[in-house]
Amino acid sequence: MSLIEETEATAEETPAPEIDSKYRLIILAAKRSKQLQRGARPRIDIDALKHKHTRIALKEVMQGRVNYSDSGDEEEEE
């Protein structure tokens, strides 16, 4: 299963209340994945050695562990 298929399936099953579209979900997960690649620690209890940064980031966003503010067209993480 590709990441996009997993994202769509996850978004349909357990949507985070503040995520209003699957596109915002993907953008937030991509930004968080970049942070993880640069050395940030996961905000969920998961083995970072067994899972890719993209999967960890997606799970964090879906669980509401990634904060962001909607400032028009541009999203920002806190």
MOSULUR-V244136 format. One record per residue. N is the residue number from 1. RES is the residue in one letter. PHI is phi in whole degrees, -180 to 180 (999 if undefined). Layout:
n=(N/N)
res=(RES/RES)
phi=(PHI/PHI)
This chain:
n=(1/2/3/4/5/6/7/8/9/10/11/12/13/14/15/16/17/18/19/20/21/22/23/24/25/26/27/28/29/30/31/32/33/34/35/36/37/38/39/40/41/42/43/44/45/46/47/48/49/50/51/52/53/54/55/56/57/58/59/60/61/62/63/64/65/66/67/68/69/70/71/72/73/74/75/76/77/78)
res=(M/S/L/I/E/E/T/E/A/T/A/E/E/T/P/A/P/E/I/D/S/K/Y/R/L/I/I/L/A/A/K/R/S/K/Q/L/Q/R/G/A/R/P/R/I/D/I/D/A/L/K/H/K/H/T/R/I/A/L/K/E/V/M/Q/G/R/V/N/Y/S/D/S/G/D/E/E/E/E/E)
phi=(999/-77/-63/-66/-64/-66/-62/-64/-67/-68/-64/-76/-79/-134/-71/-72/-60/-86/-89/-95/-156/-69/-70/-65/-58/-66/-64/-63/-64/-65/-65/-68/-61/-63/-63/-64/-64/-88/114/-66/-88/-61/-95/-124/-84/-153/-79/-68/-81/-98/-125/-73/-59/-66/-67/-63/-61/-62/-65/-62/-64/-65/-88/77/-89/-109/-88/-153/-124/-93/-113/81/-87/-114/-95/-134/-94/-104)
